[in-house]
Amino acid sequence: MTTRGYTTEEGNRINNFAVEPKMYVDETVKSGFTEYSEQLNGRLAMIGFVSLLALEAFTGHGIVGWLTSL
């Protein structure tokens, strides 16, 4: 008899065994010009653009002005 990863043997002894997880293999290609790479590039570009806007809002200078004032 098996219940939730335990097996009862003769004399109602419980035998614990490892419950193997189901294997999941993602076979989609994630390199080259794929939809995934385009989404990733777009998201990174949006993060960079918003970061530059925040930098300008906090310092009062654009990226070139901020870099030359250091």
TAJO-V110633 format. One record per residue. PHI is phi in degrees with one decimal (NA if undefined). PSI is psi in radians with two decimals (NA if undefined). NEAR is the number of other ideal C-beta (glycine too) atoms within 8 Angstrom. Layout:
# TAJO-V110633
PHI PSI NEAR
PHI PSI NEAR
This chain:
# TAJO-V110633
NA 2.36 4
-123.9 2.27 4
-143.2 2.14 6
47.4 0.80 3
87.5 0.02 7
-114.2 2.46 10
-118.0 2.25 8
-93.6 2.23 9
-98.6 -2.91 8
-59.6 2.48 3
74.3 0.35 4
58.3 0.56 5
-81.8 2.45 7
-93.8 2.29 8
-114.2 1.97 8
-82.4 2.40 5
-138.1 2.69 7
-68.6 2.28 4
-88.7 2.00 5
-75.6 2.29 4
-71.3 2.72 4
-69.5 2.41 4
-78.4 2.38 4
-127.7 2.10 4
-119.5 2.09 4
-92.4 1.91 4
-98.5 0.23 3
-77.2 2.49 6
-78.7 2.23 5
-118.2 0.56 6
-135.2 2.77 5
86.6 -2.83 5
-87.8 1.40 4
-113.7 2.98 10
-62.9 -0.64 5
-61.9 -0.79 8
-67.4 -0.62 11
-66.4 -0.71 9
-64.4 -0.74 8
-64.1 -0.78 8
-62.6 -0.71 8
-64.2 -0.73 8
-66.3 -0.72 8
-65.8 -0.64 8
-65.5 -0.69 8
-65.3 -0.69 8
-63.7 -0.75 8
-64.0 -0.73 8
-65.2 -0.77 8
-67.2 -0.61 8
-64.6 -0.72 8
-65.8 -0.68 10
-63.9 -0.72 8
-65.9 -0.71 8
-60.3 -0.78 10
-67.2 -0.64 11
-67.6 -0.67 6
-81.1 -0.61 6
-98.6 -0.38 8
83.3 0.03 4
-124.2 2.71 9
-77.2 -3.04 7
-66.1 -0.69 9
-68.9 -0.77 7
-64.2 -0.65 9
-69.4 -0.71 11
-69.6 -0.62 7
-79.0 -0.30 6
-86.1 -0.10 6
-76.4 NA 4
